[in-house]
């Protein structure tokens, strides 16, 4: 399935709204990011490395959108 950046933002919005209905979305995002770091610690993953890879995906998706190409699935 191909996602647009609007789809990607909506997908995380849904996750944030389900994560904790009592906190503001940005607070939920902070908690999710902290929890992801704990998960990485427990599973021997390098959060910094994964975060850099995620950032590269983000940049690629932004560039693809700016160039009118919406077929990047990462």
Gaussian input, Z-matrix of N, CA and C with variables (Angstrom, degrees):
# hf/3-21g

backbone

0 1
 N
 C     1     B1
 C     2     B2     1     A1
 N     3     B3     2     A2     1     D1
 C     4     B4     3     A3     2     D2
 C     5     B5     4     A4     3     D3
 N     6     B6     5     A5     4     D4
 C     7     B7     6     A6     5     D5
 C     8     B8     7     A7     6     D6
 N     9     B9     8     A8     7     D7
 C    10    B10     9     A9     8     D8
 C    11    B11    10    A10     9     D9
 N    12    B12    11    A11    10    D10
 C    13    B13    12    A12    11    D11
 C    14    B14    13    A13    12    D12
 N    15    B15    14    A14    13    D13
 C    16    B16    15    A15    14    D14
 C    17    B17    16    A16    15    D15
 N    18    B18    17    A17    16    D16
 C    19    B19    18    A18    17    D17
 C    20    B20    19    A19    18    D18
 N    21    B21    20    A20    19    D19
 C    22    B22    21    A21    20    D20
 C    23    B23    22    A22    21    D21
 N    24    B24    23    A23    22    D22
 C    25    B25    24    A24    23    D23
 C    26    B26    25    A25    24    D24
 N    27    B27    26    A26    25    D25
 C    28    B28    27    A27    26    D26
 C    29    B29    28    A28    27    D27
 N    30    B30    29    A29    28    D28
 C    31    B31    30    A30    29    D29
 C    32    B32    31    A31    30    D30
 N    33    B33    32    A32    31    D31
 C    34    B34    33    A33    32    D32
 C    35    B35    34    A34    33    D33
 N    36    B36    35    A35    34    D34
 C    37    B37    36    A36    35    D35
 C    38    B38    37    A37    36    D36
 N    39    B39    38    A38    37    D37
 C    40    B40    39    A39    38    D38
 C    41    B41    40    A40    39    D39
 N    42    B42    41    A41    40    D40
 C    43    B43    42    A42    41    D41
 C    44    B44    43    A43    42    D42
 N    45    B45    44    A44    43    D43
 C    46    B46    45    A45    44    D44
 C    47    B47    46    A46    45    D45
 N    48    B48    47    A47    46    D46
 C    49    B49    48    A48    47    D47
 C    50    B50    49    A49    48    D48
 N    51    B51    50    A50    49    D49
 C    52    B52    51    A51    50    D50
 C    53    B53    52    A52    51    D51
 N    54    B54    53    A53    52    D52
 C    55    B55    54    A54    53    D53
 C    56    B56    55    A55    54    D54
 N    57    B57    56    A56    55    D55
 C    58    B58    57    A57    56    D56
 C    59    B59    58    A58    57    D57
 N    60    B60    59    A59    58    D58
 C    61    B61    60    A60    59    D59
 C    62    B62    61    A61    60    D60
 N    63    B63    62    A62    61    D61
 C    64    B64    63    A63    62    D62
 C    65    B65    64    A64    63    D63
 N    66    B66    65    A65    64    D64
 C    67    B67    66    A66    65    D65
 C    68    B68    67    A67    66    D66
 N    69    B69    68    A68    67    D67
 C    70    B70    69    A69    68    D68
 C    71    B71    70    A70    69    D69
 N    72    B72    71    A71    70    D70
 C    73    B73    72    A72    71    D71
 C    74    B74    73    A73    72    D72
 N    75    B75    74    A74    73    D73
 C    76    B76    75    A75    74    D74
 C    77    B77    76    A76    75    D75
 N    78    B78    77    A77    76    D76
 C    79    B79    78    A78    77    D77
 C    80    B80    79    A79    78    D78
 N    81    B81    80    A80    79    D79
 C    82    B82    81    A81    80    D80
 C    83    B83    82    A82    81    D81
 N    84    B84    83    A83    82    D82
 C    85    B85    84    A84    83    D83
 C    86    B86    85    A85    84    D84
 N    87    B87    86    A86    85    D85
 C    88    B88    87    A87    86    D86
 C    89    B89    88    A88    87    D87
 N    90    B90    89    A89    88    D88
 C    91    B91    90    A90    89    D89
 C    92    B92    91    A91    90    D90
 N    93    B93    92    A92    91    D91
 C    94    B94    93    A93    92    D92
 C    95    B95    94    A94    93    D93
 N    96    B96    95    A95    94    D94
 C    97    B97    96    A96    95    D95
 C    98    B98    97    A97    96    D96
 N    99    B99    98    A98    97    D97
 C   100   B100    99    A99    98    D98
 C   101   B101   100   A100    99    D99
 N   102   B102   101   A101   100   D100
 C   103   B103   102   A102   101   D101
 C   104   B104   103   A103   102   D102
 N   105   B105   104   A104   103   D103
 C   106   B106   105   A105   104   D104
 C   107   B107   106   A106   105   D105
 N   108   B108   107   A107   106   D106
 C   109   B109   108   A108   107   D107
 C   110   B110   109   A109   108   D108
 N   111   B111   110   A110   109   D109
 C   112   B112   111   A111   110   D110
 C   113   B113   112   A112   111   D111
 N   114   B114   113   A113   112   D112
 C   115   B115   114   A114   113   D113
 C   116   B116   115   A115   114   D114
 N   117   B117   116   A116   115   D115
 C   118   B118   117   A117   116   D116
 C   119   B119   118   A118   117   D117
 N   120   B120   119   A119   118   D118
 C   121   B121   120   A120   119   D119
 C   122   B122   121   A121   120   D120
 N   123   B123   122   A122   121   D121
 C   124   B124   123   A123   122   D122
 C   125   B125   124   A124   123   D123
 N   126   B126   125   A125   124   D124
 C   127   B127   126   A126   125   D125
 C   128   B128   127   A127   126   D126
 N   129   B129   128   A128   127   D127
 C   130   B130   129   A129   128   D128
 C   131   B131   130   A130   129   D129
 N   132   B132   131   A131   130   D130
 C   133   B133   132   A132   131   D131
 C   134   B134   133   A133   132   D132
 N   135   B135   134   A134   133   D133
 C   136   B136   135   A135   134   D134
 C   137   B137   136   A136   135   D135
 N   138   B138   137   A137   136   D136
 C   139   B139   138   A138   137   D137
 C   140   B140   139   A139   138   D138
 N   141   B141   140   A140   139   D139
 C   142   B142   141   A141   140   D140
 C   143   B143   142   A142   141   D141
 N   144   B144   143   A143   142   D142
 C   145   B145   144   A144   143   D143
 C   146   B146   145   A145   144   D144
 N   147   B147   146   A146   145   D145
 C   148   B148   147   A147   146   D146
 C   149   B149   148   A148   147   D147
 N   150   B150   149   A149   148   D148
 C   151   B151   150   A150   149   D149
 C   152   B152   151   A151   150   D150
 N   153   B153   152   A152   151   D151
 C   154   B154   153   A153   152   D152
 C   155   B155   154   A154   153   D153
 N   156   B156   155   A155   154   D154
 C   157   B157   156   A156   155   D155
 C   158   B158   157   A157   156   D156
 N   159   B159   158   A158   157   D157
 C   160   B160   159   A159   158   D158
 C   161   B161   160   A160   159   D159
 N   162   B162   161   A161   160   D160
 C   163   B163   162   A162   161   D161
 C   164   B164   163   A163   162   D162
 N   165   B165   164   A164   163   D163
 C   166   B166   165   A165   164   D164
 C   167   B167   166   A166   165   D165
 N   168   B168   167   A167   166   D166
 C   169   B169   168   A168   167   D167
 C   170   B170   169   A169   168   D168
 N   171   B171   170   A170   169   D169
 C   172   B172   171   A171   170   D170
 C   173   B173   172   A172   171   D171
 N   174   B174   173   A173   172   D172
 C   175   B175   174   A174   173   D173
 C   176   B176   175   A175   174   D174
 N   177   B177   176   A176   175   D175
 C   178   B178   177   A177   176   D176
 C   179   B179   178   A178   177   D177
 N   180   B180   179   A179   178   D178
 C   181   B181   180   A180   179   D179
 C   182   B182   181   A181   180   D180
 N   183   B183   182   A182   181   D181
 C   184   B184   183   A183   182   D182
 C   185   B185   184   A184   183   D183
 N   186   B186   185   A185   184   D184
 C   187   B187   186   A186   185   D185
 C   188   B188   187   A187   186   D186
 N   189   B189   188   A188   187   D187
 C   190   B190   189   A189   188   D188
 C   191   B191   190   A190   189   D189
 N   192   B192   191   A191   190   D190
 C   193   B193   192   A192   191   D191
 C   194   B194   193   A193   192   D192
 N   195   B195   194   A194   193   D193
 C   196   B196   195   A195   194   D194
 C   197   B197   196   A196   195   D195
 N   198   B198   197   A197   196   D196
 C   199   B199   198   A198   197   D197
 C   200   B200   199   A199   198   D198
 N   201   B201   200   A200   199   D199
 C   202   B202   201   A201   200   D200
 C   203   B203   202   A202   201   D201
 N   204   B204   203   A203   202   D202
 C   205   B205   204   A204   203   D203
 C   206   B206   205   A205   204   D204
 N   207   B207   206   A206   205   D205
 C   208   B208   207   A207   206   D206
 C   209   B209   208   A208   207   D207
 N   210   B210   209   A209   208   D208
 C   211   B211   210   A210   209   D209
 C   212   B212   211   A211   210   D210
 N   213   B213   212   A212   211   D211
 C   214   B214   213   A213   212   D212
 C   215   B215   214   A214   213   D213
 N   216   B216   215   A215   214   D214
 C   217   B217   216   A216   215   D215
 C   218   B218   217   A217   216   D216
 N   219   B219   218   A218   217   D217
 C   220   B220   219   A219   218   D218
 C   221   B221   220   A220   219   D219

   B1=1.4456
   B2=1.5275
   B3=1.2811
   B4=1.4575
   B5=1.5229
   B6=1.3185
   B7=1.4578
   B8=1.5146
   B9=1.3120
   B10=1.4587
   B11=1.5319
   B12=1.3192
   B13=1.4614
   B14=1.5259
   B15=1.3204
   B16=1.4606
   B17=1.5298
   B18=1.3387
   B19=1.4638
   B20=1.5219
   B21=1.3303
   B22=1.4656
   B23=1.5260
   B24=1.3313
   B25=1.4658
   B26=1.5346
   B27=1.3162
   B28=1.4670
   B29=1.5243
   B30=1.3303
   B31=1.4670
   B32=1.5359
   B33=1.3291
   B34=1.4656
   B35=1.5281
   B36=1.3235
   B37=1.4622
   B38=1.5146
   B39=1.3306
   B40=1.4695
   B41=1.5246
   B42=1.3270
   B43=1.4622
   B44=1.5261
   B45=1.3290
   B46=1.4662
   B47=1.5195
   B48=1.3255
   B49=1.4673
   B50=1.5240
   B51=1.3217
   B52=1.4637
   B53=1.5237
   B54=1.3158
   B55=1.4593
   B56=1.5237
   B57=1.3153
   B58=1.4558
   B59=1.5249
   B60=1.3016
   B61=1.4664
   B62=1.5266
   B63=1.3361
   B64=1.4656
   B65=1.5260
   B66=1.3350
   B67=1.4589
   B68=1.5208
   B69=1.3040
   B70=1.4626
   B71=1.5217
   B72=1.3371
   B73=1.4697
   B74=1.5233
   B75=1.3329
   B76=1.4657
   B77=1.5271
   B78=1.3329
   B79=1.4661
   B80=1.5247
   B81=1.3301
   B82=1.4644
   B83=1.5200
   B84=1.3184
   B85=1.4590
   B86=1.5250
   B87=1.3250
   B88=1.4620
   B89=1.5306
   B90=1.3297
   B91=1.4610
   B92=1.5287
   B93=1.3190
   B94=1.4669
   B95=1.5235
   B96=1.3228
   B97=1.4693
   B98=1.5269
   B99=1.3311
   B100=1.4664
   B101=1.5269
   B102=1.3324
   B103=1.4620
   B104=1.5288
   B105=1.3229
   B106=1.4662
   B107=1.5292
   B108=1.3236
   B109=1.4641
   B110=1.5267
   B111=1.3431
   B112=1.4646
   B113=1.5267
   B114=1.3258
   B115=1.4682
   B116=1.5196
   B117=1.3175
   B118=1.4693
   B119=1.5254
   B120=1.3215
   B121=1.4699
   B122=1.5209
   B123=1.3131
   B124=1.4710
   B125=1.5237
   B126=1.3481
   B127=1.4678
   B128=1.5254
   B129=1.3275
   B130=1.4614
   B131=1.5220
   B132=1.3131
   B133=1.4708
   B134=1.5242
   B135=1.3011
   B136=1.4683
   B137=1.5292
   B138=1.3421
   B139=1.4572
   B140=1.5175
   B141=1.3262
   B142=1.4675
   B143=1.5148
   B144=1.3272
   B145=1.4625
   B146=1.5319
   B147=1.3210
   B148=1.4620
   B149=1.5222
   B150=1.3373
   B151=1.4570
   B152=1.5294
   B153=1.3310
   B154=1.4715
   B155=1.5238
   B156=1.3251
   B157=1.4685
   B158=1.5292
   B159=1.3358
   B160=1.4712
   B161=1.5215
   B162=1.3234
   B163=1.4593
   B164=1.5244
   B165=1.3235
   B166=1.4667
   B167=1.5227
   B168=1.3327
   B169=1.4714
   B170=1.5248
   B171=1.3287
   B172=1.4643
   B173=1.5280
   B174=1.3187
   B175=1.4668
   B176=1.5240
   B177=1.3204
   B178=1.4655
   B179=1.5197
   B180=1.3265
   B181=1.4591
   B182=1.5261
   B183=1.3249
   B184=1.4717
   B185=1.5263
   B186=1.3234
   B187=1.4667
   B188=1.5336
   B189=1.3291
   B190=1.4681
   B191=1.5216
   B192=1.3300
   B193=1.4597
   B194=1.5238
   B195=1.3232
   B196=1.4609
   B197=1.5226
   B198=1.3240
   B199=1.4695
   B200=1.5142
   B201=1.3344
   B202=1.4590
   B203=1.5134
   B204=1.3125
   B205=1.4653
   B206=1.5129
   B207=1.3374
   B208=1.4695
   B209=1.5170
   B210=1.3107
   B211=1.4595
   B212=1.5194
   B213=1.3489
   B214=1.4497
   B215=1.5276
   B216=1.3276
   B217=1.4575
   B218=1.5116
   B219=1.2994
   B220=1.4675
   B221=1.4745
   A1=109.12
   A2=116.44
   A3=122.19
   A4=109.65
   A5=115.70
   A6=121.56
   A7=110.21
   A8=116.03
   A9=120.79
   A10=107.13
   A11=116.73
   A12=119.32
   A13=110.90
   A14=117.03
   A15=120.67
   A16=110.05
   A17=117.02
   A18=121.66
   A19=110.95
   A20=115.65
   A21=120.46
   A22=111.15
   A23=116.97
   A24=121.19
   A25=110.20
   A26=117.16
   A27=120.71
   A28=110.69
   A29=116.49
   A30=121.00
   A31=110.43
   A32=117.57
   A33=119.59
   A34=109.81
   A35=117.80
   A36=120.54
   A37=111.36
   A38=116.59
   A39=120.75
   A40=110.84
   A41=115.86
   A42=120.31
   A43=110.46
   A44=116.51
   A45=120.36
   A46=111.58
   A47=117.22
   A48=120.09
   A49=111.84
   A50=117.71
   A51=121.32
   A52=112.22
   A53=117.56
   A54=121.96
   A55=111.43
   A56=116.36
   A57=121.13
   A58=107.43
   A59=115.72
   A60=120.64
   A61=113.28
   A62=117.39
   A63=120.88
   A64=113.20
   A65=117.93
   A66=121.51
   A67=111.15
   A68=115.93
   A69=121.07
   A70=109.91
   A71=117.14
   A72=119.92
   A73=113.95
   A74=118.33
   A75=118.14
   A76=111.18
   A77=117.82
   A78=120.50
   A79=110.88
   A80=115.67
   A81=120.09
   A82=110.85
   A83=117.08
   A84=120.27
   A85=110.69
   A86=117.24
   A87=121.18
   A88=109.73
   A89=117.03
   A90=120.84
   A91=111.80
   A92=117.18
   A93=120.95
   A94=110.31
   A95=117.00
   A96=120.08
   A97=111.22
   A98=117.05
   A99=120.17
   A100=110.35
   A101=116.73
   A102=120.77
   A103=111.28
   A104=116.87
   A105=120.38
   A106=110.49
   A107=116.84
   A108=120.24
   A109=110.85
   A110=116.70
   A111=120.29
   A112=110.66
   A113=116.49
   A114=120.59
   A115=110.01
   A116=116.35
   A117=120.51
   A118=110.84
   A119=116.94
   A120=120.67
   A121=111.21
   A122=116.20
   A123=120.97
   A124=113.10
   A125=116.25
   A126=120.02
   A127=112.94
   A128=116.71
   A129=120.38
   A130=114.02
   A131=116.78
   A132=121.38
   A133=109.33
   A134=116.11
   A135=122.38
   A136=108.49
   A137=116.15
   A138=119.67
   A139=111.26
   A140=117.73
   A141=120.90
   A142=112.01
   A143=116.20
   A144=120.65
   A145=110.65
   A146=116.22
   A147=119.90
   A148=111.14
   A149=116.61
   A150=120.46
   A151=110.91
   A152=117.53
   A153=120.13
   A154=110.56
   A155=116.73
   A156=120.24
   A157=110.55
   A158=116.46
   A159=120.62
   A160=110.29
   A161=117.19
   A162=120.60
   A163=110.38
   A164=116.78
   A165=120.06
   A166=111.21
   A167=116.74
   A168=120.16
   A169=109.94
   A170=115.64
   A171=121.39
   A172=111.15
   A173=116.41
   A174=120.36
   A175=110.43
   A176=116.95
   A177=120.99
   A178=110.66
   A179=117.00
   A180=121.31
   A181=111.62
   A182=116.92
   A183=120.64
   A184=110.18
   A185=116.44
   A186=120.77
   A187=109.92
   A188=116.33
   A189=119.89
   A190=110.68
   A191=116.88
   A192=120.13
   A193=110.91
   A194=116.83
   A195=120.90
   A196=111.24
   A197=115.97
   A198=120.33
   A199=112.16
   A200=116.46
   A201=120.61
   A202=114.14
   A203=116.77
   A204=122.05
   A205=107.97
   A206=117.48
   A207=121.31
   A208=112.26
   A209=118.84
   A210=118.56
   A211=113.58
   A212=118.96
   A213=121.67
   A214=108.38
   A215=117.46
   A216=122.10
   A217=114.35
   A218=122.54
   A219=121.43
   A220=110.68
   D1=141.08
   D2=178.61
   D3=-98.06
   D4=130.91
   D5=178.71
   D6=-112.50
   D7=141.13
   D8=170.82
   D9=-89.31
   D10=168.45
   D11=176.71
   D12=-65.31
   D13=-30.73
   D14=174.28
   D15=-63.38
   D16=-41.36
   D17=176.49
   D18=-62.04
   D19=-43.15
   D20=-179.40
   D21=-62.56
   D22=-42.81
   D23=178.37
   D24=-64.68
   D25=-40.16
   D26=178.96
   D27=-66.08
   D28=-37.63
   D29=-179.97
   D30=-62.02
   D31=-45.47
   D32=179.14
   D33=-70.61
   D34=-32.42
   D35=176.29
   D36=-59.78
   D37=-41.92
   D38=177.65
   D39=-63.97
   D40=-43.02
   D41=178.61
   D42=-60.60
   D43=-45.72
   D44=-179.22
   D45=-62.69
   D46=-39.88
   D47=-178.75
   D48=-69.06
   D49=-26.53
   D50=178.83
   D51=-88.97
   D52=-21.70
   D53=-173.69
   D54=-63.18
   D55=-49.78
   D56=-179.72
   D57=-157.39
   D58=110.08
   D59=-175.29
   D60=-73.93
   D61=-7.59
   D62=-175.88
   D63=-99.33
   D64=-11.14
   D65=-178.65
   D66=-110.18
   D67=159.09
   D68=175.12
   D69=-68.22
   D70=149.81
   D71=-177.88
   D72=-53.10
   D73=-40.49
   D74=-178.37
   D75=-68.50
   D76=-30.36
   D77=175.17
   D78=-67.87
   D79=-38.83
   D80=176.81
   D81=-63.87
   D82=-40.14
   D83=178.39
   D84=-61.97
   D85=-42.62
   D86=177.14
   D87=-58.28
   D88=-45.95
   D89=179.48
   D90=-63.41
   D91=-41.18
   D92=178.95
   D93=-63.01
   D94=-43.28
   D95=179.06
   D96=-64.46
   D97=-41.59
   D98=177.00
   D99=-64.30
   D100=-43.59
   D101=178.38
   D102=-61.92
   D103=-37.56
   D104=178.23
   D105=-62.87
   D106=-37.71
   D107=176.58
   D108=-64.26
   D109=-42.15
   D110=176.82
   D111=-62.39
   D112=-41.61
   D113=178.90
   D114=-60.48
   D115=-45.05
   D116=179.37
   D117=-60.92
   D118=-43.29
   D119=177.73
   D120=-57.53
   D121=-45.32
   D122=-176.30
   D123=-72.57
   D124=-21.67
   D125=-176.97
   D126=-112.09
   D127=11.49
   D128=175.79
   D129=67.19
   D130=31.14
   D131=179.52
   D132=-103.95
   D133=149.55
   D134=179.74
   D135=-92.92
   D136=101.60
   D137=-177.13
   D138=-58.90
   D139=-42.67
   D140=-179.81
   D141=-57.71
   D142=-43.65
   D143=179.03
   D144=-64.33
   D145=-45.27
   D146=179.50
   D147=-65.31
   D148=-37.33
   D149=178.17
   D150=-65.36
   D151=-39.96
   D152=176.83
   D153=-64.25
   D154=-40.07
   D155=177.20
   D156=-63.92
   D157=-41.86
   D158=177.46
   D159=-62.80
   D160=-40.31
   D161=178.75
   D162=-63.18
   D163=-41.06
   D164=177.62
   D165=-62.33
   D166=-39.75
   D167=175.81
   D168=-61.37
   D169=-45.54
   D170=179.98
   D171=-57.62
   D172=-48.81
   D173=-179.79
   D174=-61.47
   D175=-43.21
   D176=178.61
   D177=-60.62
   D178=-41.29
   D179=179.87
   D180=-67.46
   D181=-39.20
   D182=177.57
   D183=-64.29
   D184=-46.33
   D185=-179.52
   D186=-62.91
   D187=-43.98
   D188=179.69
   D189=-60.07
   D190=-41.45
   D191=179.13
   D192=-65.31
   D193=-42.48
   D194=179.89
   D195=-64.13
   D196=-31.16
   D197=179.51
   D198=-88.54
   D199=1.32
   D200=177.41
   D201=79.66
   D202=17.87
   D203=-179.37
   D204=-109.51
   D205=111.43
   D206=-175.46
   D207=-107.81
   D208=27.20
   D209=-175.67
   D210=-107.51
   D211=19.47
   D212=177.30
   D213=-86.49
   D214=119.92
   D215=-173.19
   D216=-101.92
   D217=9.73
   D218=-177.71
   D219=-82.51

